[in-house]
């Protein structure tokens, strides 16, 4: 081998190494593009899942609030009816003031 042949081999080796570095750089770029795309898809899927969850959650909360309001109105109406019945019963009881005064006198003689 002469000095020129060594130089040609070295240039050839440099070309091969340069080509391999370019291939590696292209592979890295492809990998980064794929990673970015995967990140975008995961973010989009997460946002979609969160939106579906929020919608379902809000629907359930609205349904429960409606049921609670209905039950509260029913309980309020039942309570008002019971109070009205109790008031009517109490008003229908005849007051015997003489017996009450006699009872108080027996508890507190001489007062």
C-alpha positions in Angstrom: 0.0 0.0 0.0 1.1 3.4 -0.8 0.3 6.6 1.0 -2.4 7.5 -1.5 -4.2 4.2 -1.0 -4.3 4.7 2.7 -5.7 8.1 2.2 -8.4 6.8 -0.1 -9.4 4.1 2.4 -9.5 6.7 5.1 -11.8 8.9 2.9 -14.0 5.9 2.2 -14.1 5.1 5.9 -15.1 8.7 6.6 -17.8 8.5 4.1 -19.2 5.3 5.6 -19.0 6.7 9.1 -20.6 9.9 7.9 -23.4 7.9 6.3 -23.9 5.9 9.4 -24.1 9.0 11.5 -26.7 10.4 9.0 -28.7 7.2 9.3 -28.5 7.3 13.1 -29.6 11.0 13.0 -32.6 10.1 10.7 -33.5 7.2 13.0 -33.4 9.5 16.1 -35.5 12.1 14.2 -38.1 9.4 13.4 -38.1 8.2 16.9 -38.6 11.7 18.2 -41.4 12.3 15.7 -43.1 9.0 16.8 -42.7 10.0 20.5 -44.2 13.4 19.9 -47.1 11.8 18.0 -47.6 9.3 20.8 -47.6 12.2 23.4 -50.2 14.1 21.3 -52.4 11.0 21.0 -52.2 10.3 24.8 -53.0 13.9 25.6 -56.0 13.9 23.2 -57.2 10.6 24.7 -56.8 11.9 28.2 -58.7 15.1 27.4 -61.5 13.1 25.7 -61.7 10.7 28.7 -61.8 13.6 31.1 -64.6 15.3 29.1 -66.6 12.1 29.0 -66.1 11.7 32.8 -67.1 15.3 33.4 -70.2 14.9 31.3 -71.2 11.6 33.0 -70.5 13.1 36.4 -72.5 16.2 35.8 -75.4 14.1 34.5 -75.4 11.9 37.6 -75.1 15.0 39.9 -78.1 16.6 38.1 -80.1 13.5 38.4 -79.3 13.1 42.1 -80.1 16.8 42.7 -83.5 16.4 41.0 -84.3 13.3 43.1 -83.2 15.1 46.2 -85.4 18.2 45.4 -88.3 15.9 44.8 -87.8 14.0 48.1 -87.4 17.3 50.0 -90.6 18.6 48.6 -92.4 15.3 49.5 -90.9 15.5 53.1 -91.8 19.1 53.4 -95.4 18.4 52.3 -95.6 15.4 54.7 -94.3 17.5 57.6 -96.7 20.3 56.9 -99.6 17.8 56.7 -98.5 16.3 60.1 -98.2 19.7 61.7 -101.6 20.7 60.4 -103.2 17.5 61.7 -101.5 18.0 65.1 -102.6 21.6 65.2 -106.2 20.6 64.4 -106.1 17.9 67.1 -104.7 20.3 69.7 -107.4 22.9 68.8 -110.1 20.3 69.0 -109.2 19.4 72.6 -111.6 21.2 75.0 -109.7 23.2 77.6 -110.9 22.5 81.2 -109.4 25.5 83.0 -111.0 24.6 86.3 -109.4 21.2 86.4 -106.1 22.7 85.4 -106.3 25.3 88.2 -107.2 22.6 90.7 -104.2 20.5 89.7 -101.9 23.5 90.1 -103.4 24.2 93.5 -102.7 20.6 94.6 -99.1 21.0 93.5 -98.6 24.4 95.1 -100.9 24.7 98.1 -101.5 28.2 99.4 -100.0 29.9 96.4 
